[in-house]
Amino acid sequence: MKNNFRTLIFIFTAIPCFAFVMSPSKAMYYLRKVKNKLANSSIVNRVLDRSVISESGYKNVQFGDYVVGNCTPSKDNTNPQLLKDISRAAVSSNVTVVITTACTGHKPGTRHGSNDAVDIAIVNNSRIYSEKNAINQGIHDDMGRFVKQLQKIGYRKNVSERGRKKVVLTFGFPGHDNHIHISRDRSL
């Protein structure tokens, strides 16, 4: 603990002193390096974290702007029926979910691009990095209950979206091991 405190004191005194010599991106690089060494340091995490969690207007559903790159799901025009379904499943499974991407950050021509899909990378205030991480954080069962509630209202799990109105993708589906993807196509 003392070493962590000394390191933090050094970071917050030395790096600003050299800021005139190094670029902001270089300073952030060094802060990230230190963050990796002090993974549990809430001070360093708050300095580096520019994400904004806000209410969505739907019970147990929040928006997380800048959690994933420059994505701002709170500003996207997401399918309201999709948001209602997510809220219903979140309330039924007693979890709070954070939508971290919607339309922004995705290619046109996809369900994300048409505002009919979202990604959830935070469940009950814990970030999903992998299935093992979810187990270690104690959110794996929460995620499972949430996905089961989505299935109860007609969402098909880990199948192709093509030709299906409602789909939920998560652990085991390629490219979806660090989030829950939920889509509802309005055109079907």
PyMOL commands that set and color helices and strands:
alter all, ss='L'
color gray80, all
select helices_A, chain A and resi 2-17+24-37+42-48+73-75+80-92+131-137+140-152
alter helices_A, ss='H'
color red, helices_A
select strands_A, chain A and resi 52-55+61-65+97-101+117-123+126-127+156-157+166-169+180-184
alter strands_A, ss='S'
color yellow, strands_A
deselect
rebuild
show_as cartoon
